[in-house]
C-alpha cells in the first residue's frame, strides 16, 4: 500500500470545507470568481489562437496549486508551467489534466518520472538534450514506461537573460537538438526579462530578444523542422506585447491579480486579487508604559496600550522584515501596526484604538476588510522586497479554501 503524507493544511482542506477554516489559526481564502475574471481579462488581450499556459510553480505562487489548477481545468485551461518534476507529479496526483511543462533542471536519475507522469521537460542546452536523448535508449525505462515513447520537451532559447537555455547565436547546437531521435520537440520558448514597459532601454532589450527568437524560429523552419509551438510572454509580455503571435502565454502574478508595482500596466486592466490571508486573534492584553512586547526588547511601550497576539508568524511566510512597525494588518476594518519582532508562530499588533477586539476574532493580513485594503504589493513595499516573494513564501501550514467563509468584522 502506498504511504500517504499530508500537511496539516492539506488535512484541514480535506475536511468539511468551511468548518475546517472556522477552526484554523491562519488561512488563505481563494476567490475563484476573481480568478475566472482574470483569465477572461488576459485572454481578451491575446490573439484568438494563443492559449494560456499559467505559471503554477511554487504552489501556484503561494495560492495553492491543486485548488488553482483544478479551477483552471474547469474553465478550459489545459497547459501549465512548474519549476520541478516534483511539482508536476503533485498536480498529476491531483488529477490535473493537460500539458505540464517543467521549467527547471531535472536530474537524469529522475528522467523516468517525466514519462511516468506525462511531463514535458525543458531542454536547457545541447548537452542536456543529449542526456535526455540517451535516456530514451535505456532498455529498463522503456520496459517501465512503454517502449518507443519519445521524451516530450520544449527547447529553451537564451535570448539575453543568461540563465537557462541554449544561446540564440548557437544555431548549430540548436539544429542538432532537432536531429536527436528520442526527443519529441513540441515547443520552443524564451523569456522577456527587462520588465519596465515605461523605460526606453527596457523596451529596446525586449525588442532585441524578440528579433533573436524570430531568427531562431525561421532557421528551424528553413531546415525542415516545421513550426513547434512558441511562447515568450509572462505577465509583463502579455501587457507590453499583447498582439504577439505565439501559441502560448505564461501568466504568473497577473493571473492571481498581484501587481508588480503600483504603476504597471496591469492596473489599467482591472485584474482582481485572488488571495486573502487571514489570521486568528489568539489573545488580547492591556499593557502599561514601560512593558516590553516580544523578543529582544525590540518594542517597549511608551504609554498604556491594548495589544493583540495573532496566530501567524514568519514560519507561515509573514516576512520578519515587517517587525517593529514596518508592517500592519487590519482588525475590524482598522489598521493595526505590528509591534516588536514577528515570532515564528505569532505576531503582536497594536489595537489600542480598536473597540471590542476579542480572542477568536479575525485579522486580515493581505486583503480587504471594510473600506480598507492591504495588497501583496503593500506588504512587499513595507518588507523591502517584491510581491512575488510575499505570496510565493506563504507556507504549507496555511489552509487554502475556495470562497470567503469567515467574516473579518469581529464575528466568529
Residue, then its C-alpha position, 0 to 999 in steps of 0.5 A: x500500500x502506498x504511504x500517504x503524507x499530508x500537511x496539516x493544511x492539506x488535512x484541514x482542506x480535506x475536511x468539511x470545507x468551511x468548518x475546517x477554516x472556522x477552526x484554523x489559526x491562519x488561512x488563505x481564502x481563494x476567490x475563484x470568481x476573481x480568478x475566472x475574471x482574470x483569465x477572461x481579462x488576459x485572454x481578451x488581450x491575446x490573439x484568438x489562437x494563443x492559449x494560456x499556459x499559467x505559471x503554477x510553480x511554487x504552489x501556484x505562487x503561494x495560492x495553492x496549486x491543486x485548488x488553482x489548477x483544478x479551477x483552471x481545468x474547469x474553465x478550459x485551461x489545459x497547459x501549465x508551467x512548474x519549476x520541478x518534476x516534483x511539482x508536476x507529479x503533485x498536480x498529476x496526483x491531483x488529477x490535473x489534466x493537460x500539458x505540464x511543462x517543467x521549467x527547471x533542471x531535472x536530474x537524469x536519475x529522475x528522467x523516468x518520472x517525466x514519462x511516468x507522469x506525462x511531463x514535458x521537460x525543458x531542454x536547457x542546452x545541447x548537452x542536456x538534450x543529449x542526456x535526455x536523448x540517451x535516456x530514451x535508449x535505456x532498455x529498463x525505462x522503456x520496459x517501465x514506461x512503454x517502449x518507443x515513447x519519445x521524451x516530450x520537451x520544449x527547447x529553451x532559447x537564451x535570448x539575453x537573460x543568461x540563465x537557462x537555455x541554449x544561446x540564440x547565436x548557437x544555431x548549430x547546437x540548436x539544429x542538432x537538438x532537432x536531429x536527436x531521435x528520442x526527443x519529441x520537440x513540441x515547443x520552443x520558448x524564451x523569456x522577456x526579462x527587462x520588465x519596465x514597459x515605461x523605460x526606453x532601454x527596457x523596451x529596446x532589450x525586449x525588442x532585441x530578444x524578440x528579433x533573436x527568437x524570430x531568427x531562431x524560429x525561421x532557421x528551424x523552419x528553413x531546415x525542415x523542422x516545421x513550426x513547434x509551438x512558441x511562447x515568450x510572454x509572462x505577465x509583463x509580455x502579455x501587457x507590453x506585447x499583447x498582439x504577439x503571435x505565439x501559441x502560448x502565454x505564461x501568466x504568473x502574478x497577473x493571473x492571481x491579480x498581484x501587481x508588480x508595482x503600483x504603476x504597471x500596466x496591469x492596473x489599467x486592466x482591472x485584474x482582481x486579487x485572488x488571495x486573502x490571508x487571514x489570521x486568528x486573534x489568539x489573545x488580547x492584553x492591556x499593557x502599561x508604559x514601560x512593558x516590553x512586547x516580544x523578543x529582544x526588547x525590540x518594542x517597549x511601550x511608551x504609554x498604556x496600550x491594548x495589544x493583540x497576539x495573532x496566530x501567524x508568524x514568519x514560519x507561515x511566510x509573514x516576512x520578519x522584515x515587517x517587525x517593529x512597525x514596518x508592517x500592519x494588518x487590519x482588525x475590524x476594518x482598522x489598521x493595526x501596526x505590528x509591534x516588536x519582532x514577528x515570532x515564528x508562530x505569532x505576531x503582536x499588533x497594536x489595537x489600542x484604538x480598536x473597540x471590542x477586539x476579542x480572542x477568536x476574532x479575525x485579522x486580515x493580513x493581505x486583503x480587504x476588510x471594510x473600506x480598507x485594503x492591504x495588497x501583496x504589493x503593500x506588504x512587499x513595499x513595507x518588507x523591502x522586497x517584491x510581491x512575488x516573494x510575499x505570496x510565493x513564501x506563504x507556507x504549507x501550514x496555511x489552509x487554502x479554501x475556495x470562497x470567503x467563509x469567515x467574516x473579518x468584522x469581529x464575528x466568529 
